């Protein structure tokens, strides 16, 4: 691939700019050929235009769409928060064989149920908990039950005939499901204007199926980090924390690929400083700061390096590769640990992203999402729910 083709591939087809953002892509030798002063004279209009991407300022690469907008500012997070999430339906983690007098049977698997499916109802009764499903199956006396489910957004129904489990002395269908989850993450930012928050930088997924858990409802609470299980090569460590109390500080309104979002109803997470959000093309390879909490509930700054940047949104949560360079964080945590997802990344005085994943074999490295991706979803979700 030639350098011109590489520039075209690595440059996004659409970007956002404001009157103070300039015309250069900081991480690649390309610029935009247009007059930003004239085109964005009224940024409140959120106007759009097209522009040529120029390699080294002189070689045309491709046309891109340019959205003119006001630069957004948010309140910086970095604090840990407790998560209590309840699913919309029951998430299938796996199907399994049931021991019967006629050998092992797998009723759910034989009926076409797969890991990652969402069970919504049985015999017309909407399900909220694992216990409801167990109760219906146990009372079936082996008669077929009609299961309603979703797979990849598409609904279907199937009949499952329970079998008698000779080990547990009850009717079973060989189905393992999940109806809730709890854990600890890091707040990325708060939008004081709308009272919303964002954290994690990725959705909460079922460990077995890998699918994002469908949200029914949930809330967040205060949390404290008691200790850190250190990461080593081949084994990711984790933040070991606890819920400080059971008082809800906010409600969860979306579990999305870009993160966990919600509405604040308390004041515990409103103590950070106001910070502008960087557009993706302003992110630079080089030094940056990670703002996170590895003890108690008060975040600290740690040195990192942004080693690689991709404008290609094939995987929206892996826009950057970062390296932990801070000696204290390496000594205490070994680098990135589980539970650190959502930790804000600051560069040149702007929020540029958030940690999303650790490299299992090299925990000093990890992936990060653009802050712009997270704020874009937050703004879209808020607008959708206020219209």
Secondary structure, DSSP 8 states (H G I E B T S, - for coil): --HHHHHHHHS-SEEEE-TTS-SB-TTSSEEEES-HHHHTS-GGG--EEEEEEEETTTEEEEEEEEEE----EEEE---EEEEEEEEEEEEEEEE--EEETTEEE-HHHHTT--TT-EEEEETTEE--SHHHHHHHHHTTTT-EEEEEEEETTEEEEEEEE-EEETTTTEEE--EEEEEEEEEEEEEEEEETTTTEEEESSS--B-TTT--B--EEEEEEEEEEEEEEE--BTTB--EEEEEES-S--SEEEEEEETTEEEEEE-SSTT--S-EEEE--GGG--SEEEEEEE-SSBT--EEEEEEEEEE---TTSTT-SEEEEE--HHHHHHHSS--BT-TT-EEEETTEEEEEEEEE-TT-TTEEEEEEHHHHHHHHHHHHHHTT-
